[in-house]
Amino acid sequence: MSANQSDNLPDAVVCRDVMKFYGDLPVLRNVSLTVKSGETMVIIGPSGSGKTTLIRCINRLEKIQQGTIHVGGALMGYRLKNGLMKEDSEKNIAMLRRRIGMVFQRFNLFSHMTALQNVMEAPVSVLRMNKKKARDQAAELLARVGLADKLTHYPSQLSGGQQQRVAIARALAMNPEVMLFDEPTSALDPEMIGEVLSVMQDLALQGMTMIVVTHEMEFARNVADRVVIMDGGEIIEQGPPQKIFTAPENPRTRTFLNKVLHKI
């Protein structure tokens, strides 16, 4: 979806002044970020810059120490009581987390389940979906990611790229409002990267709201509506890919892109 189209839709994720510490070490420093519905946001930056930590905080896989994160207008992980922020119940957090699909570096598939069973599992066990409906949906989603002929295959019978596409179908099975991708191609052999990025590009074209942490610069350049650069736990620059890749303003952005592109 184009940036102009997404401007007319409500905000999917809003981070305000987010701080995250590991012990005394700050890994996120006053991060503020708004992701519009239908937008594909790609987060890039050096290793250790806080990219993965940020999306794990959005999904409440990591707790923040300061600031707020809203998903679909709902406060994630906390609730306001008598004007004070109180930690929310695990039940409420789990309910809100259903709105978010997450695809990890490692595929995390159940090894004893087929591709079809892996995709069916959450709708049946979490959403209490009828098994036939869940099976039909899983088959449709696996076809959507190019795996219609692999329904009965176990993870050990699939390539890394195929396993990651099963993981994407599994996340989509919960009908999320937002999809988070944490370096989804970093564990793949080079020849398998393209097949996963192609599925993600199709999702972007279909209007799925996506936040993607990646080192794949061509994907960022060609698919993102907006590119965000992180360094040292901060957002140092953001904008349309055309501007970020051809005329970055921050010297730290230029240094990073120099290293990864050898062009700027």
DRENVO-324140 format. One record per residue (C-alpha): residue in three letters; x, y, z. Coordinates in steps of 0.5 Angstrom, whole numbers, plus 500, padded with zeros to 3 digits. Layout:
// DRENVO-324140
ALAXYZ/...
***
This chain:
// DRENVO-324140
MET500500500/SER503507498/ALA504512504/ASN499516501/GLN494511502/SER496509509/ASP495517511/ASN488516511/LEU487510515/PRO488510523/ASP494508527/ALA496501528/VAL502502533/VAL504508537/CYS510508541/ARG511514545/ASP518515549/VAL519508550/MET525506554/LYS528499555/PHE534497560/TYR537490561/GLY540492568/ASP543499568/LEU544498560/PRO539502556/VAL537499550/LEU532503547/ARG532511549/ASN526515548/VAL523511542/SER517514539/LEU514511533/THR507511529/VAL505506524/LYS499507520/SER494501518/GLY496498511/GLU504501512/THR510497511/MET515500515/VAL522497515/ILE527498521/ILE535497519/GLY541499523/PRO547496525/SER547490530/GLY545491537/SER542498535/GLY535496539/LYS531494532/THR529487535/THR528489542/LEU523494539/ILE519489536/ARG519484542/CYS517490546/ILE511492541/ASN509484542/ARG510485550/LEU515479549/GLU520484553/LYS517489558/ILE519496557/GLN521501563/GLN518507561/GLY513510556/THR507507552/ILE506502546/HIS499502543/VAL496497538/GLY490498535/GLY489504540/ALA489499546/LEU495500551/MET499494551/GLY502491557/TYR499496562/ARG492499564/LEU491506567/LYS488505574/ASN486512578/GLY491516574/LEU497511575/MET500505570/LYS499498573/GLU501492569/ASP496489566/SER494481567/GLU497476563/LYS490474560/ASN489481558/ILE496481555/ALA494475551/MET488477548/LEU491484545/ARG497480543/ARG492476538/ARG492482534/ILE499481532/GLY503476528/MET510475529/VAL515471525/PHE522470528/GLN529469525/ARG528461527/PHE522458525/ASN519455531/LEU515450528/PHE512444532/SER517438529/HIS512433530/MET506437526/THR505437519/ALA505444515/LEU498444515/GLN497442523/ASN502447525/VAL498453521/MET491450524/GLU494449531/ALA493456534/PRO486458531/VAL483451534/SER487452541/VAL486459542/LEU481461538/ARG477455539/MET475455531/ASN472449528/LYS477444526/LYS474443519/LYS474451518/ALA481451521/ARG484446516/ASP480449510/GLN483456512/ALA490453513/ALA490450507/GLU488456503/LEU494460507/LEU499455505/ALA497456498/ARG498463499/VAL505462501/GLY506457495/LEU506451499/ALA499448497/ASP503441495/LYS507441502/LEU501440507/THR502433509/HIS510435510/TYR513435517/PRO518441518/SER524436517/GLN522435510/LEU522442508/SER527447506/GLY529453511/GLY525457506/GLN519453506/GLN519452514/GLN519460514/ARG513461509/VAL509456514/ALA511460520/ILE508466516/ALA502462514/ARG501460521/ALA502468524/LEU497470518/ALA492464521/MET490468527/ASN488474522/PRO493479525/GLU492487525/VAL499487525/MET505483522/LEU512483526/PHE518480522/ASP524479526/GLU530478521/PRO526473517/THR531471512/SER537471517/ALA537464518/LEU536462511/ASP541460505/PRO542465500/GLU538462495/MET532461499/ILE532468501/GLY528471495/GLU522466496/VAL521469503/LEU521476501/SER517475495/VAL511472500/MET512479504/GLN512483498/ASP505480496/LEU503481503/ALA505489503/LEU501489496/GLN495486499/GLY495492505/MET498488511/THR501492516/MET508490517/ILE514492521/VAL520489518/VAL527488522/THR532486516/HIS538487513/GLU536486506/MET537493503/GLU533491497/PHE527489500/ALA527496504/ARG528500498/ASN523497494/VAL518495498/ALA518499504/ASP513505505/ARG518508510/VAL525506512/VAL527507520/ILE534507522/MET536505529/ASP543506532/GLY545506539/GLY537504542/GLU535511538/ILE531512532/ILE536517528/GLU533518522/GLN526516518/GLY523517511/PRO521514505/PRO526509502/GLN528514496/LYS530519501/ILE534515506/PHE538511500/THR539517496/ALA540523501/PRO540521508/GLU541527513/ASN544524519/PRO552522518/ARG550516522/THR546514517/ARG551515512/THR556511515/PHE551505516/LEU549505509/ASN556506506/LYS558500510/VAL552496507/LEU551499500/HIS558502499/LYS555507495/ILE553513499/
***
